[in-house]
Amino acid sequence: MKEYKIGIIEDDLEELNSIKRTIYINLSLNHTIMYKDYQLNNKSTNYVDIIDEIKKDILDDKIMLLIIDNKLVVEGNRLKGTSIYEEVKKITSDFPVIIMTNYKDEAYDSDYVDPDKVYDKEKFFLNGEYTKEKINSICLLVDKYMKLKNNIIAEKNRLIEEYKSEISNEGQDKLNELLKVELEMKKYTPVETTYLEQLISPDYVREIIELLDEIKDKLD
């Protein structure tokens, strides 16, 4: 049986329960879901607290996918779910995030949001073909993410073991491979202290990463 861990950011308790109920009704019997409900408060207006919590939960494997309502109201303050989406994507670009909204055009205003990851909330709650399609997409997103994440972690561990056993004049090649793998890992999980940073200057590694990101942006 597959177990999925889903985080939800929704300020309306009724709609929060509707999301969970809709997934439960339409999910196949060989799946179980564990939910993490993120509590919004006034301190989260600048997103710092909630983003830090999400980052930690991704690192600790407490969530595999995040669902965000696009219109959030906290103590009279309006927050955009797309802003949280953007911050999560800056941390780990390939972590699966879904935007739930009744106003799809507003969600499309963000350059970060993938249109395929914007779900029509009203249609989603109807339990029709649209619902089945979107829940199937959620399952596929989680499965793909976990497969790629586990593969890249396994590759990193393999390279570390090989590096440890290499003679010194061949070790640099293995370090180069490790750098590539750890850059790839940033897509799937927040990378804090990497194995390379334990071996060489952290500032030097960051400079390389920033330079490669800058080159990638220019090429895009």
JOVENTA-V449689 format. One record per residue. RES is the residue in one small letter. PSI is psi in whole degrees, -180 to 180 (NA if undefined). OMEGA is omega as a letter, one per 30 degrees, with the letter a starting at -180 (none if undefined). Layout:
# JOVENTA-V449689
res:RES psi:PSI omega:OMEGA
res:RES psi:PSI omega:OMEGA
This chain:
# JOVENTA-V449689
res:m psi:134 omega:a
res:k psi:139 omega:l
res:e psi:125 omega:l
res:y psi:139 omega:l
res:k psi:113 omega:a
res:i psi:128 omega:l
res:g psi:144 omega:l
res:i psi:132 omega:l
res:i psi:104 omega:a
res:e psi:123 omega:a
res:d psi:-13 omega:a
res:d psi:114 omega:a
res:l psi:-40 omega:a
res:e psi:-44 omega:a
res:e psi:-32 omega:l
res:l psi:-47 omega:l
res:n psi:-33 omega:l
res:s psi:-39 omega:l
res:i psi:-48 omega:a
res:k psi:-43 omega:a
res:r psi:-41 omega:a
res:t psi:-43 omega:l
res:i psi:-44 omega:a
res:y psi:-45 omega:a
res:i psi:-37 omega:a
res:n psi:-6 omega:a
res:l psi:144 omega:l
res:s psi:160 omega:a
res:l psi:-18 omega:a
res:n psi:20 omega:l
res:h psi:143 omega:l
res:t psi:150 omega:a
res:i psi:133 omega:l
res:m psi:131 omega:a
res:y psi:147 omega:l
res:k psi:113 omega:l
res:d psi:121 omega:l
res:y psi:122 omega:a
res:q psi:119 omega:l
res:l psi:139 omega:l
res:n psi:179 omega:a
res:n psi:-31 omega:a
res:k psi:-21 omega:a
res:s psi:1 omega:a
res:t psi:-36 omega:l
res:n psi:8 omega:l
res:y psi:-7 omega:a
res:v psi:-50 omega:a
res:d psi:-48 omega:a
res:i psi:-35 omega:l
res:i psi:-40 omega:l
res:d psi:-40 omega:l
res:e psi:-42 omega:l
res:i psi:-44 omega:l
res:k psi:-46 omega:l
res:k psi:-40 omega:a
res:d psi:-34 omega:l
res:i psi:-45 omega:l
res:l psi:-38 omega:a
res:d psi:8 omega:a
res:d psi:35 omega:l
res:k psi:-19 omega:l
res:i psi:147 omega:l
res:m psi:-12 omega:a
res:l psi:149 omega:a
res:l psi:131 omega:l
res:i psi:129 omega:a
res:i psi:129 omega:l
res:d psi:136 omega:a
res:n psi:-25 omega:l
res:k psi:108 omega:a
res:l psi:138 omega:l
res:v psi:121 omega:a
res:v psi:112 omega:l
res:e psi:47 omega:l
res:g psi:-10 omega:l
res:n psi:133 omega:l
res:r psi:129 omega:l
res:l psi:146 omega:l
res:k psi:126 omega:l
res:g psi:-31 omega:a
res:t psi:-28 omega:l
res:s psi:-39 omega:l
res:i psi:-42 omega:l
res:y psi:-49 omega:a
res:e psi:-44 omega:a
res:e psi:-39 omega:l
res:v psi:-41 omega:a
res:k psi:-28 omega:l
res:k psi:-33 omega:l
res:i psi:-48 omega:a
res:t psi:102 omega:a
res:s psi:-28 omega:a
res:d psi:7 omega:l
res:f psi:132 omega:a
res:p psi:125 omega:l
res:v psi:134 omega:l
res:i psi:137 omega:l
res:i psi:126 omega:l
res:m psi:129 omega:a
res:t psi:154 omega:l
res:n psi:-2 omega:a
res:y psi:78 omega:a
res:k psi:-34 omega:a
res:d psi:-37 omega:l
res:e psi:-37 omega:l
res:a psi:-30 omega:a
res:y psi:-11 omega:a
res:d psi:-25 omega:a
res:s psi:133 omega:l
res:d psi:-19 omega:a
res:y psi:-27 omega:a
res:v psi:126 omega:l
res:d psi:123 omega:a
res:p psi:-31 omega:l
res:d psi:-16 omega:a
res:k psi:12 omega:l
res:v psi:116 omega:a
res:y psi:136 omega:l
res:d psi:111 omega:a
res:k psi:-43 omega:a
res:e psi:-45 omega:l
res:k psi:-36 omega:a
res:f psi:-37 omega:a
res:f psi:-5 omega:a
res:l psi:-14 omega:l
res:n psi:34 omega:l
res:g psi:-157 omega:a
res:e psi:-37 omega:l
res:y psi:-45 omega:a
res:t psi:-48 omega:a
res:k psi:-42 omega:a
res:e psi:-44 omega:a
res:k psi:-37 omega:l
res:i psi:-36 omega:l
res:n psi:-39 omega:l
res:s psi:-39 omega:l
res:i psi:-46 omega:l
res:c psi:-44 omega:l
res:l psi:-40 omega:l
res:l psi:-46 omega:a
res:v psi:-46 omega:a
res:d psi:-44 omega:a
res:k psi:-45 omega:a
res:y psi:-49 omega:a
res:m psi:-38 omega:l
res:k psi:-49 omega:a
res:l psi:-41 omega:l
res:k psi:-48 omega:a
res:n psi:-37 omega:l
res:n psi:-43 omega:a
res:i psi:-33 omega:l
res:i psi:-42 omega:l
res:a psi:-39 omega:l
res:e psi:-41 omega:l
res:k psi:-47 omega:a
res:n psi:-37 omega:l
res:r psi:-45 omega:a
res:l psi:-37 omega:l
res:i psi:-45 omega:a
res:e psi:-39 omega:l
res:e psi:-39 omega:l
res:y psi:-41 omega:a
res:k psi:-30 omega:a
res:s psi:-6 omega:a
res:e psi:149 omega:l
res:i psi:158 omega:a
res:s psi:-38 omega:a
res:n psi:-11 omega:l
res:e psi:-6 omega:a
res:g psi:-31 omega:a
res:q psi:-38 omega:l
res:d psi:-40 omega:a
res:k psi:-36 omega:l
res:l psi:-40 omega:l
res:n psi:-41 omega:l
res:e psi:-40 omega:l
res:l psi:-41 omega:l
res:l psi:-44 omega:l
res:k psi:-43 omega:a
res:v psi:-42 omega:a
res:e psi:-30 omega:l
res:l psi:-39 omega:l
res:e psi:-36 omega:a
res:m psi:-28 omega:l
res:k psi:-23 omega:a
res:k psi:-29 omega:a
res:y psi:-25 omega:a
res:t psi:144 omega:l
res:p psi:127 omega:l
res:v psi:115 omega:a
res:e psi:-89 omega:l
res:t psi:113 omega:a
res:t psi:167 omega:l
res:y psi:-37 omega:l
res:l psi:-36 omega:l
res:e psi:-21 omega:l
res:q psi:-19 omega:a
res:l psi:-36 omega:a
res:i psi:178 omega:a
res:s psi:125 omega:l
res:p psi:-38 omega:a
res:d psi:-37 omega:a
res:y psi:-42 omega:l
res:v psi:-42 omega:l
res:r psi:-40 omega:l
res:e psi:-41 omega:l
res:i psi:-45 omega:a
res:i psi:-45 omega:l
res:e psi:-38 omega:l
res:l psi:-44 omega:l
res:l psi:-38 omega:l
res:d psi:-40 omega:l
res:e psi:-43 omega:l
res:i psi:-43 omega:l
res:k psi:-43 omega:l
res:d psi:-41 omega:a
res:k psi:-38 omega:l
res:l psi:-36 omega:l
res:d psi:NA omega:none
